[in-house]
Amino acid sequence: MIRLTASSYSFEAIPLEGTLAVVKSMGFKAVDIAGFHARGKASYEPYEVGENPRKFADDLNRLLDRYELEAMDFFPQFGASPAELSINDPDPNVRQKDLESFRGIAQFCKLTGMHTVTVLPGAPHLERTQDENLDVSGEMLRMFTEIAGEAGIRLCFEPHMGSVAQTPELALSLLERTPDSKITLDYSHYLLQYISMERIHKLIPHTGHFHIRQAKPGKLQTRLADGTLDFVDIYHRLKAAGYDGAMSVEYVCADWYDLNQLDTLNETMLTKELLEPHVSL
């Protein structure tokens, strides 16, 4: 059964409890939680979660109970940018810190009933070749996947513009290196680069989580009415492939690629109304 969920970080100008109140008031029953470093008011600090998973799980469970919500996915980002403190950082001490933190993060996810955990796949560090960057990312993702699996959590990585998986073909190449992991698929990162839908569709069989954000060629995020993505069609493609995860509405407000140009509250609600006849809440 595919579920339609919201993202707390669509409303990160307010603290986490406020975002959960908003999500609840919109009629959602489940929510994704962010662990973005030094970004917004709604995110947990990922390294802090890794150091004390019980404390942060107790905090989140209290809020989830209060607003009668289920947590679906946790999305930790260790650095202030995708390349900072990335899982394939050239410094082995950074990679070791990320790995140790992820052990606690996996426990946090288990304690809060998360279904998936999404991480970034790593950056194209210029001192290495493309294959070397992919190899290091793949090695780290294999370890992350094993740790997550021991906690009963599905590990996903999100291919994105500027990552080692910035094309569908590179994402598939990374999957070859870590075959037990899955993708958090967000079409907008590829549509931004004018990549064809046919190439993106090939990632559907490998999808473990899904982000909904309207976009169009050359634009990472648009109003629902202005974009070119047919999310009803994508829903049917996911369903036909046997996908059983969530489709999480993920409009965000950030400076990156002009993501601060729309009303995330309005677009989240419009997208929910579009998909509600098809996807379970």
N, C-alpha and C positions, 0 to 999 in steps of 0.2 A: 504494500500500500504506500503510495507516494503522499507525503504530507506537505502542506503549504505552511511555511513558518516566516517569522520576521527576524530581523537582525537588530540587536540592541544598539549597535554602533551606527544605525541610521539616524539616531537621535543623540549623538554623543556630546552635544552642547550642554546636556543636563546630566546629573549623576545617574548611576546605574539604576537605582530604585525608581527614579523618574521615568527612565526609558522602559522599564518593565511595566509601570503603570500605563504608559502610552500604548505599549503592545497589547496589554490586556484590554484596554478600552476600545481598541480597534477590532477586537474579536478574535485575535489569534490565540492559540492554545500552546504554542511552543515558540522558542526563541533561540537564536544563536548568540553567543557571548564572546566579546572581544578581549584579547590580552595584548593590546597594542602599547608598546613602550612610548611614554611621554606624548600621548595623543588623546585628546578629548577627556571628558569627565566620566565616561561610562565604562572605561576599560580597566581591567586588572593589569598590574605590572607582571609580565611573564616570569621573570626571574624570582620575584617575590612569591608567586604561586608555586613555583618549583621548590622553593625552600620550605614552604609551610602549606602544603596542600590541604591539610585538615582544617586549618583556620579559614582559608578562603572558601572551601567547600561548605563549611558551616554557615558562613556569611551568605553565600549564594543560595543555599538550600532554604534559609530563612526567608529570603526574598521571593524565591520561587513558590514556596508554600503560601506566602501572603497574597500573591497575585495569581495563584492557581495556574502556574505555567510549568512547562517541561523544558529543560535545556537540551538542545539537539546537538550543537557543535561548539567547540571552543577553538578560537583562532588566535594563537599567540604569535606575536612578531617581536623578536628580541631587540632589534635596533630601531632607530628613528627613521631609517630608510631601508629598502630591501637589501642593499649591499652591506649595511652595517651589521656586524655580528651575525652574518648569514651562516647557515648550516654548513656551507662549503668554504668558509673563511680560510684564507691561506695560513692563518695562525692556528696551529693545532690546539693551543690553549683555549682559544675561543670555541672551537668545535667541541672540545671536552666539556666546557662550561655549558654549552647548549645541550649536550647529551645528558649531563647530570641534571640540569634543570628539567629536561623533558621527562625524566623518570618521575619527578614530583608532579609534573603537569598531567601525566597519564593517571596518577592516583587521584588528582583533583577531578578529572573527568569521570573516573569510576565512581567516586563518592557523590557526584552530582547527577549521575545517571545519563551522562552524555552518550550519544551514539557514535559520534565521530570527533576527531580532532584534525584541524586543518593547519598545515604549516606552509611557509614559502619554500620553493624548491632550491633556492640558492641563486647566486649572482654570477655573471660572466666576468670573473676577476681577470684582468688583462695580463697578469704575469703567467697565466696558464693558457694552454690551448683549450678549445671548446670541449674536446673529448676529456681532457683532464678535469675540467670543471664538472662535467657530467659524471665522471667516475667518482669524484669525491662526494658530490651530492647523492649519488646512488648508494654509496657506502653508508652515508649517514642516514638516509631514508630507510635502508634495510634495518639498521639498528633501531630507529624510531618505530618502525612497523612491528618489530619483535616486542619492544617494550609496550607499545599500545595494545598489541594482541594479548599479552599476558594480563592486561587489565580489562580485557573484553571490549576494547575500543577499536574502531576502524581508523587507520591512519590515511589521510589524504594530503596531497600537496596541490597547491593552486598555481597552475601555469599562468604567467602574467607578462605583460610588456616589460622588457628589461631584465628578464630572468634567464636562467639557463634553459628554460622551457618556453621561450617566447613565440614559438610556432608549434602547431599541432605535431609536426614531425619530430621536433626536439622533445616534446612531451612524451611521445611514444618511445623515443630513444631512451629517455630517462626511465620510463616504465620497464624497459628491457633490463635495466640495471637493478630494479627493485620491483620484481613482478608481483609481490604480495601487497604492495601499496595501491591506492586508488587516487583518482583525480577529483579535486573540487573544481568542477567545470564552470567557467564564467565566459560566455561567448563574447562579452564586451571587450575583453583584452585582445582578442583576435580580430574582431570587427574594427577596432581602432586602427589596425594595421592593414586594412583592406583585404584580409584573408577570406577566402570564399567559404560559404556555409558548408559546402560539400567536404572540405578539408576538416572543418571543426566537427562536423557530425561523426567523424571517425573516432572521436574520443568518447562518445556516449557509452560504448560497452565497458569502458574502463572507469566510469564515473561512480564515486562513492558519496559525493555531496554536490549540491548544485546551487549556484548563486544566480538570482534573477536581477538583472539590471538592464533597462532598455538602453540601446545604443544604436549607432549607425556607422557606416564606413567613415573612418577618420575622427570619430567622436566616441570617447570611452563611456559617456553617460549622457542620456537625453531624457526629456519628458517622455512618458509612455506614448503620447500622441505623436511624437516626432521621430521615434525610432523605427527600425526596420526588422527587429526580431519578432518572430511569431512564436510566443511562448506556449500557446495552445498546441501548435504543431510540435514544438520541442517536447512538451509533456507527453504527447502520444508516442514520440520516438523513444523517450526514456522508458515509458511503460512497455512498449514492444520489446525493448532490450532486457526487460526483467528488473529494471531499477526499482529498489524498494526503500530509498532514502527520502530526504527532504528536498524541496525546492524552496530556498530561503530568499525572500525579497531583500535586496541589499543595495538600496540607494544610499550613497554616503555624501557627506559634505567635507571636502578637503581641497587644498590648493592643487594637489597633483592632477595634471591634465584637466584643469578647470572643472573639477568635481563639485565646486561650490556654487554652481549656477542654477540650482533648482530647489524646489520645496520637497524635501525628502518625505515629510508627513503626507502631503497630498499624493505624491507618486506611489508611495507604499499602499495607500488606501485604494487608489485606482487600480493598481496591479492586483491587489487582493480581490477586488470585485470582478476583475477579468477572469481570474483563474479559479475562483471559489466554486463555480459550477462543475469543475473538472477534478480538482485536487482536494483531498480531505484536509481538514484543519487539525 
